[in-house]
Amino acid sequence: MTRPVVIAARRTPIGNAGGILRAFTADELAAPVLRAVRADVPGAPPVDDVILGNVFGPGGNTARVAALRAGLGEGVPGLTVDRQCASGLAAITVACSMIRAGEGRAYLAGGTESASTAPHRAFRTDPPTPYTRAPFAPAELGDPEMGEAADLVAREAGISRERQDRFALRSHERAVAAQAAGRFDAELVPLAGTAGAVSRDQRPRAGFTAARLARFRPAFTPDGTATAANSCAVSDGAAAVLVVSEDVRRELGVPGLRLVASATSGVDPRRLGLGAVPAMREVLAHGHPDVVEFTEAFAGQTLACLDAADLPEEAVSPDGGAVALGHPWGASGAVLVVRLFSRLVREGAGRLGLTALSAGGGLGVAALWEHVPGADR
């Protein structure tokens, strides 16, 4: 009865950095999502804690600030998790662990990122030395930039530029089709921006073709295969879920995603794009997924992970992934669970689903979920 189950899942639209969500701070993005998720299940127990992933700040325990802004009450604490790009999924698995431990019965968990409002950073040298990101690993062990590492992983795995472009084209086309069909609508929480309501993801756009993708130049290394079109965009957004114990779900009689297994792994930080592979292999020992949601930071890196885990690329991101939608770092892992909730619970498109992603420093998180129907009181 303490098995964790996700019974509600929502997200903001995803905006390009400096785009439609540029006026929202990380906590301002998260707060309306927390309210919406909580309101989706009337009668759910009081929230024991809010656990959110966040990467770029501004610090100050963003989860607690968002919980207060959401009006959850002074008695609801907050915990902010940093596992880099895997932070949002890690936050959800932490909430699941709390359920299993019997520390609480209901948690709001997910992630938020505002690349647009993140503070400028500088080391305290004289004069100050600006930097764009903190180290992922000690320099002597290798701490490459993400794109550089993605090119290395793709080259070593034998992932051609043509295959990467085909994968990216499929992601773009699927996202455009899903948006046009309204398949994102039930999971989105519109935001009131200065220029009006924001209710659609910004990045998906029609018009990509194989020929057009082939014209993009390498974006990170001179002879690399990662380009601006087959890689994700830096983005803003937030996503959250309501995780409860199985006894609560049965009392409410609602459907959900029950956690079957989760794992966290680490690999060579120079090949950080492969971080999810050991975690994926571990959870896949518990079952074969009908749907896979994987954060497509780079097409080549994603394909290398899928090949290593023996997963067919066509089964991944059925409505498009981060290549098409964008990558709000701290939120992206939670976006995976929201998308899987839509596929398995809202649409009934299968029984088992996998969420997974690799992260800076050579980290990876994976979770296998099972759709459980409602009305079983």
Secondary structure, DSSP 4 states (H G I P E B T S, - for coil): ---EEEEEEEEPPPEETTSTTTT--HHHHHHHHHHHHHHTSTTPPPP-EEEEE-SS---S-HHHHHHHHTT--TT--EEEE--GGGHHHHHHHHHHHHHHHTS-SEEEEEEEEETTTPPPEEES-SS-EEESS--SS-GGG----HHHHHHHHHHHHT--HHHHHHHHHHHHHHHHHHHHHTTTGGGB--EEETTEEE-S-SS--S---HHHHHTPPPSSSTT----SSSB--BEEEEEEEEEEEHHHHHHHT--EEEEEEEEEEE--GGGGGGTTHHHHHHHHTT---SEEEE--SBHHHHHHHHHHTT--GGGB-TT--HHHH-B-HHHHHHHHHHHHHIIIIIS---SEEEEEEEETTTEEEEEEEEEE-S---
